[in-house]
Amino acid sequence: MKRTLLLDCYLGEPGGTPNFLDALEGNDVHSVRIAEEPIPVALEAYDSVVITGSAASVTEPPPWLSDLEDVVRDSRRVGRPLLGVCFGHQVIASALFGRAAVFTRHRIEVGWQQISMRSPDPLFDGLESGFRVFVSHYDEVREDLEGVTWTARSSSCPTQGLRIEGAPIWGIQFHAEMPVEEAVGLIETRSVEKPEHYPDPEALIRNAEATPEIFRRLVTNFYEAV
């Protein structure tokens, strides 16, 4: 059994933890809502770290971002396996290459998109032919970073997946873990708040599909790879 530190970066309730627990089943999971409580100091007590997505932004950093970046840097220093999802993916880049490694897109990438492989990686074992999952992000990791292997892409985002060279650290920009109901609710809410980014929300929702089995495969591959 692996002891996993799940850093839940969601800003609202019920948080992101429920989206991860099914895939993390069989592990001893300690979830921390980092916007509300401190990150445990004794990180050596954990076998791996997972960082969730968030409505927070690296480009408009919350006060707790520095602590989160410290976790990423410490994980690389000691070789602790780490998986970052969406915001967590961006935090990996921010922590290791500076906050300028993340930029804000002109238009959000949102909806169920096809993800294809850029380079072979054990994280995607069994998924090498590509897959469709939900994506939703304004911020994006720059492609010109040294020391990164880019593992996945979509038609409008070349940095959907990364691995830090020489370290067991992976990031994925997409949301295979997010339930359809949450993704649809996000589209419905944000299309009202920012209609210029959602010209046809109904079309996005018509393409909705559940992808929990894809996320379970990714998490299983993550643990097997390390």
N, C-alpha and C positions, 0 to 999 in steps of 0.2 A: 504494500500500500504506500502510495506517494503522499507526502504532506505538501499540499499545494496552498500557496497564498494567492487568493483571488482579490485583486484590487479593483473594487467596484467603483467606477468613476461616474456613474449616473448621478444626475443632479436632482431628479424627482423620484417619487415612489412608484412602484415598489423596489426600484433599483434594477440593476442588470443581473444580479446574482441568479435569480430563477432561470434565466435563459441559459445559464452555463451548467447548472447542477446535473442535468440529465447526462450530458456528455462527460462530466467529471465523475460520474458514479463509480464507486470503487476506490476513490481517493479520499484522503482525509483533508477536507477543504475548510480553510479558515478565510472567511470573507470579511473584508474591511471596506466600509463606505468612506473613502478617503476625503470626501468633501466635508465629512462630519466627525471623523475620528482619526487619530494619528496612525501612521504606518508603524507596525511593530519594529522595534529596533533590532531584535535578534533575528535577522533574516537568515542566519545560518541554520536556524531550526527548520527551514523549509527546503524541500527537494526541488521545487519549481515555483514559478511565478506566472500568473496570467493577469493581463491588464485589459479591462473591458473598454467598450466604446463610451462616448459621452457627448452631451450637448456642449461641453466645454471645448475651448479651442486653444491650440498651441499659439496661434497668432494673436490671440487676446488672452494671455495666460492668467489662469486663476492663481490665487496665492499658494496653493498646494502643489503647483506643477513642479517646483524645484525639488521637493521631497520625492516626487514620483520619478523624476529624472535621475536622482541619486540612486534609486532602486535599480534602474536600468544599468547605470555605470557600475554599481556594485556587483550586479549579476554577471556582467562581462568580466570583471576583474577576477571573480572566484569561479567562473565557469558554471554558474547556476542557470539551468534551462529557463527560458522566458518566452512566452507567446503574447503578442500584443494584437488586439483586434480594433480596427478603425482608429479611434483616438489613441489607443494603446500602440498601434502600428506607427502613428505619427510621433508619439512620445519617444519611441525607440530612436527615431531619426533625430529628434530634437536633442535628446540626451547625449548622443554620441557624435553628432556633427554640428550642433548648434541650432538655435531656433530658426535661423534663416533657411534651414533644410526643409522647412514646411512653408507652403504658400497657400493663399486663398484663390480658388478657381474663379473664373469669370461667371460660371454657371454651375450650379450643383449637379453632380452626377447622382441620379436617383432612379430607382426602379429595379426590376429583375434583369440583370445583365449576364451575358455570357462571359465567363472567365476562362482564359486560355493560358497555357504554360509558356513561360519564357525560357526556363532552364530546368533540367531534371532536379528534383529535390525530394527527399523522403517524406516531407510533410504532405506531399500530394500523391503518395503511393495509392494506386487504385482510382485516382481521379485524373490521370494524365491526359485523358481525351478532352477535358474541359467540363464545365458544369455551369448552370444558371443559379444565381443567388441574388439576394437583395443587396443593393448598395445605396448609401446615402451619405454624401460628404461634400462639404464646401472646401475644406482644407485637403491638401495633397502633399505627398513627399516628393521632393525634387529628384529628378532622374540622374543628376550629375554627381552623385556621391561616390567617393572612392572607398573601397573596403566593403561594398555591398554587392551581393548577388541578387539580381532581380529574378523572382521566380514565377510571377504571374502578372497578367495584364487584362484589361478590357478594351473595348474599341475606343474609349475616350480617356482612359487612365492607364498609362504604361507602368505604373508602380503599385499594382494591386497586391503584390507579395514581395517580401524581401527576406533575405537571411544575412546576418552579419558574418562576414568571413572570419573563420577561426574561432567562432563562438556558437553555443547552442541557443541562439536568439533568432526568433522568427517574428515577422509581422505580416498581417493580412488586412487589407483595407476594407474588404467586404464583410457583410453581416450574415453569414450562414446560420448563426445562432439565434437570430431574431425571429420570433413567432410571426406568422402572417398577420394576426390581429394587431400586433404592435406596429408592424411596418405599415399596414393600411391606415391605422390611426395617425401615424406620423405624417403620412402623405396628406391626409384629410386636414390635419391641423395646420401644417406648414404651407399648404397650397392657399389657405386663406391669409396667412400672415405674409407670405412672399409669393404672390401669384405670378410674378414675372419669371420665377424659376420653375413653375409648374404649369405650363401652358395647357396640358391635357391630363389632369390627375386621374380622370376616370379610365383613360387608356392604361395608365400605369397600374391601377388597381385590377383591371381585367386580366393582367398578366401575372397576378400574384400566385406564388406557389410556396409550399412549405419545404424547408430544406434541413430538418434536424439530422437526417442520416448523413448528410454531407459534413455537418459540423462534428458529429460523433466520429466520423472517419478521420477528420483533421486532428482532433484531440488524441485519438488512439495513435495515429502516426507520430504526433508530437512526443508522446511518452515512449513509444518504441524507438524513436530516433535518438533519444537521450539515455 
